[in-house]
Structures are given as C-alpha cells and as structure tokens.
Amino acid sequence: MENNKNDNIKKIAYAGLMAALCFVGYSVFPAISASGTKVHIGNAFVILGALLLGGLYGGLAGAIGLSLADILGGYAASAPRTFICKLVMGVIVGVIAHKLANISENHPKGYILKWSSIAAVGALAFNCVFEPALKYVWFTLLTPNAEKAESAIKALLAITTYATIINAVINSVIAIILYNALRPALNKADILPKVTFKSKANA
C-alpha cells in the first residue's frame, strides 16, 4: 500500500515536470507553417511523459502543459482541442507501451527501444489525422465556421506535408532518445514510477 502511495506521489511530481517541459517545448519553436501546422517539440514531452508515467498521467500532463501554452501564446480558442488531442495521444502511448508491451517490467534494451518507438510513432501518426479531424468537427458542429472547417479539411487531406512530417519525426526521435536514455538511470536510482496493471487499465 505504501509503495502505491509513493508511486502516486512520484507520478504527480513527474507529471508536473512533464507539463512544464511541454510548455517549454512549445515555446522553443513557436512557428506556424503555411499550412497552419504548429511547429514545436512539445509533443515529444507528451510522449515521454506517457512512456514514463503511463497514458493517464502522461496524457494529462501534456494536455495541461500544451493547453496553457496555447492560452498564454494567444491561441486560447484552440486550447480545448489541444487538451483533447494531447490526452488521447498520451492514452495511445500508454495502451501500446504499457498495456500491450508492459515496458515497465525488466526487458532487454532492444525490446524497450522497439516498443517505445512503436508507441511514439503510433501516437504521433494518429495525432496527425485526429487533430485536423477534430478541428473539422469542432468548426462544423460545435462552433460553426465554414472557413476554419474548410481549412481543417485541407490540413487533413495534406497530412503528408513537409511541416507535418518533420514535426512528427522530430518529436518521435526526441521522445525515444530521451526515454531510452533516462529509463536506465531512473531505474538505477529507484525513482522511476511503476506503471502497474491497474494503472494500465486506466491508461
């Protein structure tokens, strides 16, 4: 029982750190491409958080950090969509990495690298489709705006644009490298939170 309590405290502390890193990662490259794609490395820390903490904690950390970044960066209207997208992205990482692959347990380095890569690439690939699709639904049904809905459809049809691919690749590589570098050190120091079966069910 005490171990579970300590793990929860660790997860909350790490989640706060991941939320801050997501915010900073967004601020490093605050550029907007011609297609409307936000070019930043905040998504890398959403993935990293979910790999370290599980889908729920990692997804919430990313959702909070990047929603705040939107609000403070002058894009408050997109913050609710950002919250949903990043939460879902974290959950996908949690399902793949922890529920399917169980990477919190002892495994060879190659196994961890493979499954953390699959989780990162899978979540970011899904996000490339889900984000513009959600935007289209948002501006078609919830807050109708024909111009923005049309823009979302163009983005959805152009998910292979240079900016989108580069953004996804950079974030994937950063998250995978950081996780596989940090995991052994955190394990050795016994400060890596365990993602238990119960946590995975909630991921």
HELIX and SHEET records of a PDB file:
HELIX    1   1 GLU A    2  VAL A   28  1                                  27    
HELIX    2   2 GLY A   42  LEU A   53  1                                  12    
HELIX    3   3 GLY A   55  LEU A   72  1                                  18    
HELIX    4   4 ALA A   76  SER A   78  5                                   3    
HELIX    5   5 ALA A   79  GLY A   94  1                                  16    
HELIX    6   6 VAL A   95  LEU A  100  3                                   6    
HELIX    7   7 LYS A  109  VAL A  137  1                                  29    
HELIX    8   8 TRP A  138  LEU A  142  3                                   5    
HELIX    9   9 ALA A  146  LEU A  157  1                                  12    
HELIX   10  10 TYR A  162  LYS A  188  1                                  27    
HELIX   11  11 PHE A  197  ASN A  202  1                                   6    
SHEET    1   A 2 ALA A  31  ILE A  32  0                                        
SHEET    2   A 2 LYS A  38  VAL A  39 -1                                        
END                                                                             
